[in-house]
Amino acid sequence: MVKIIFGILLLVLLASIGCTHSWKTGMEGIALRENNLEEDWQGNRISTYEYLCSSIDLAREKSEIRFRQHKSLLTRYPKWVPGLHPRPDVKLRSSIVEAYAEGRISDSEYENLMKQTSVLLDRWGEQRRILTKERFKLGYPR
């Protein structure tokens, strides 16, 4: 009897813990963090440099998630679909150039941010090379 009650309690405990995933993961979590970041920047709670650095980090995460989510589709679809795996650096670079032109970031901050976006583009390029190799193995055009 004690073993049965203990077993039931254990099952209830495991079921309540289970495989819970935070709703703040994935693309929804990134979108929420982007909104919070935008609000903090608009409210002058963070500097433009911090805002842009955090935006680059979020763009990296978003690119990795999109790549994982759409890898098989991008590999097997006969025609390349750039909307499923867009370059993450284009908007960021224009925001960085604009902030620099308006004097909201210094020369050293500008150089650091541009290096970070170059790393972001390199990671995207590596993902694209992986897709291209897999597509070539399947006989699809590059």
C-alpha positions in Angstrom: 0.0 0.0 0.0 2.8 2.4 0.9 4.6 1.5 -2.4 1.4 2.3 -4.4 0.9 5.7 -2.7 4.6 6.5 -3.1 4.4 5.5 -6.8 1.4 7.6 -7.4 3.0 10.6 -5.6 6.1 10.1 -7.7 4.1 10.0 -10.9 2.2 13.1 -10.0 5.5 14.9 -9.1 7.1 13.8 -12.4 4.0 14.8 -14.4 3.9 18.2 -12.7 7.6 18.8 -13.4 7.6 17.1 -16.8 9.2 18.6 -19.8 8.2 22.1 -19.1 9.7 24.6 -21.5 9.8 28.3 -20.8 7.5 30.3 -23.1 10.3 32.8 -23.3 12.4 30.6 -25.6 12.6 30.5 -29.3 11.4 33.2 -31.6 8.6 34.4 -29.2 11.2 35.0 -26.5 13.5 36.8 -28.9 10.6 39.0 -30.0 9.7 39.8 -26.4 13.4 40.6 -25.6 13.6 42.8 -28.7 10.5 44.7 -27.6 11.9 45.2 -24.1 15.2 46.3 -25.5 13.5 48.8 -27.8 11.5 50.2 -24.9 14.6 50.5 -22.7 16.4 52.3 -25.4 13.5 54.6 -26.2 13.2 55.4 -22.5 16.9 56.2 -22.3 17.5 53.4 -19.8 20.3 52.0 -22.0 22.8 53.7 -24.3 22.7 53.4 -28.1 25.8 51.3 -28.0 24.3 48.8 -25.5 21.1 48.7 -27.6 23.0 47.9 -30.8 25.2 45.3 -29.1 22.2 43.6 -27.6 20.4 43.8 -31.0 23.3 42.0 -32.6 23.2 39.2 -30.0 19.5 38.8 -30.6 20.0 38.7 -34.3 22.6 36.0 -33.9 20.1 33.9 -31.8 17.3 34.5 -34.2 19.5 33.4 -37.2 20.5 30.2 -35.4 16.9 29.4 -34.5 15.7 30.1 -38.0 18.5 27.9 -39.4 17.6 25.0 -37.2 13.8 25.4 -37.8 14.1 25.7 -41.6 17.2 23.7 -42.4 15.4 20.6 -43.8 13.0 22.8 -45.8 15.7 25.0 -47.2 17.8 21.9 -48.1 15.0 20.0 -49.8 13.0 22.7 -51.5 13.9 22.7 -55.2 14.2 26.5 -55.3 16.1 28.7 -52.8 13.8 30.7 -50.5 15.8 33.6 -49.0 12.9 34.7 -46.8 13.4 31.6 -44.6 17.1 32.4 -44.0 17.6 36.2 -44.4 20.9 37.9 -43.8 20.7 39.2 -40.3 23.2 42.0 -40.6 21.6 44.3 -43.2 19.3 46.3 -40.9 21.8 46.3 -38.1 24.6 47.8 -40.3 22.3 50.6 -41.4 21.3 51.3 -37.8 25.0 51.4 -36.8 25.9 53.8 -39.7 22.9 56.0 -38.8 23.9 56.1 -35.1 27.5 56.9 -36.0 26.5 59.7 -38.4 24.3 61.3 -35.8 27.0 61.1 -33.2 25.3 58.7 -30.8 28.2 56.2 -30.8 32.0 56.9 -30.8 34.6 55.8 -33.3 35.7 52.8 -31.2 32.1 51.8 -30.6 31.4 52.0 -34.3 34.4 49.8 -35.1 33.5 47.2 -32.4 29.9 47.1 -33.7 31.0 46.7 -37.3 33.3 43.8 -36.2 30.4 42.1 -34.4 28.2 42.4 -37.5 31.0 40.9 -39.6 31.1 37.9 -37.3 27.3 37.7 -37.6 27.6 37.7 -41.4 30.3 35.1 -41.2 28.1 32.8 -39.2 25.2 33.3 -41.7 27.6 32.5 -44.5 28.7 29.3 -42.8 25.1 28.3 -42.5 24.5 29.1 -46.1 27.5 27.0 -47.1 26.1 24.0 -45.2 22.8 24.4 -47.0 24.5 24.7 -50.3 26.6 21.5 -49.8 23.5 19.5 -48.7 21.5 20.9 -51.7 24.3 20.0 -54.1 24.3 16.4 -52.7 20.6 16.1 -53.4 21.1 17.5 -57.0 19.4 20.9 -56.5 20.8 24.1 -57.9 22.8 26.3 -55.6 
